[in-house]
Amino acid sequence: MSATARRTTDFLDSLAAELQRVREITHRRFRPLTDDQLNRGPGPGKWSVGQCLEHLNIVGGLYLPVMNRKIKAARERGSSPAETVVHGFFGKKMTEAMRVPASEKAMKTPQQYAPSGSRLPRTVVEVFSRQLDELDNLITQARTINANAVRIPNPIVPLLLPRLTDALELLVEHIKRHIQQAERVLDGRS
């Protein structure tokens, strides 16, 4: 194994640990919010905590079912785990872009993935929590297959088919980016 190769188990462990941190933030900071706190935006054109979570719910609603189907199909084909993680060029580039903090470089959200409204029900937090559980389950399932060989269609650019390893990492980084954004809103640092 080369010095730059990363063991699949270590990679998936790190994603699961990042999700656990997000779960703790969600439980500690977002669940106790009142409707007003959840929906209070920092200013015109800037998202509230609820809108950040709804955006994540929309994206998760697109990615998670596809990932689930692809992992199931790989298991049915008898796929075996790979020892090391392989990243694709585009997957790596998309993940690197997502790691740049939103406070440094804002990204334009395509309209179909934008929050639907400014007054969101508290269920937005519960839906997000369930999606975290579902993503954690998918990471667990990815341990049983060759996640390098599974391709996940990108909902924004369907011709891009990143590896499951890249799609999982991108999704976790996307979640972290918007959780940091939501925390800045709560802290009045938007």
C-alpha positions, -999 to 999 in steps of 0.1 A, spaced: 0 0 0 15 34 -10 21 61 15 -9 81 1 -34 52 0 -60 53 27 -75 22 42 -112 19 34 -121 12 70 -102 43 82 -119 64 56 -154 52 65 -146 55 102 -137 92 97 -169 99 79 -189 82 106 -171 102 133 -179 134 114 -216 125 113 -215 118 150 -202 153 156 -230 167 134 -256 146 153 -243 160 186 -246 196 173 -281 189 160 -292 175 193 -276 201 215 -281 232 194 -310 228 169 -335 205 187 -341 230 216 -349 259 192 -382 276 193 -401 281 160 -389 317 160 -353 308 166 -354 281 139 -368 305 114 -350 337 122 -327 346 93 -297 369 97 -309 392 70 -324 395 35 -314 367 12 -296 348 40 -308 314 53 -322 307 88 -311 275 107 -344 259 94 -336 268 58 -301 254 61 -315 221 74 -343 220 48 -317 224 21 -298 195 35 -330 175 37 -337 182 0 -302 171 -11 -303 141 12 -337 132 -3 -320 130 -37 -288 112 -28 -297 88 0 -323 66 -19 -300 63 -49 -270 54 -27 -292 28 -9 -303 12 -42 -267 12 -56 -253 -4 -24 -280 -30 -24 -273 -39 -61 -236 -42 -54 -243 -65 -25 -265 -86 -47 -237 -88 -73 -214 -102 -46 -192 -71 -43 -163 -74 -18 -147 -45 1 -116 -29 -13 -87 -25 11 -80 11 0 -101 40 -11 -99 53 -46 -110 88 -54 -120 101 -88 -108 134 -103 -142 151 -103 -152 137 -69 -120 150 -54 -125 184 -69 -161 187 -58 -152 177 -23 -123 201 -21 -146 229 -32 -171 220 -5 -144 222 21 -139 259 15 -159 275 43 -191 293 31 -179 324 50 -149 325 26 -166 314 -6 -203 313 -10 -218 289 -35 -249 295 -55 -275 269 -47 -295 257 -77 -332 268 -73 -345 232 -71 -323 226 -40 -331 258 -22 -354 259 9 -391 262 0 -400 289 25 -391 312 53 -414 297 79 -405 260 84 -420 236 109 -399 221 136 -401 187 118 -373 200 96 -349 191 125 -364 156 129 -362 149 92 -326 160 92 -318 137 122 -334 108 104 -313 115 74 -282 115 95 -292 81 108 -298 69 72 -265 82 60 -247 66 89 -264 33 80 -253 37 44 -217 42 56 -220 10 76 -233 -8 45 -205 6 23 -181 -14 45 -195 -46 29 -189 -38 -7 -163 -23 -30 -174 14 -26 -148 24 -52 -167 5 -79 -201 19 -72 -211 50 -92 -236 75 -79 -253 99 -104 -248 135 -94 -283 152 -92 -269 185 -104 -248 172 -133 -262 138 -141 -234 130 -165 -210 130 -136 -209 96 -119 -186 99 -89 -176 68 -69 -196 60 -38 -165 69 -18 -165 104 -33 -203 108 -30 -203 99 7 -174 122 14 -190 150 -6 -223 146 12 -206 147 47 -187 178 37 -218 194 24 -236 187 57 -207 201 77 -206 232 56 -243 240 62 -242 230 99 -214 255 103 -235 281 85 -265 273 108 -242 277 139 -230 311 126 -267 322 123 -274 310 159 -242 328 172 -251 360 152 -219 356 131 -235 352 97 
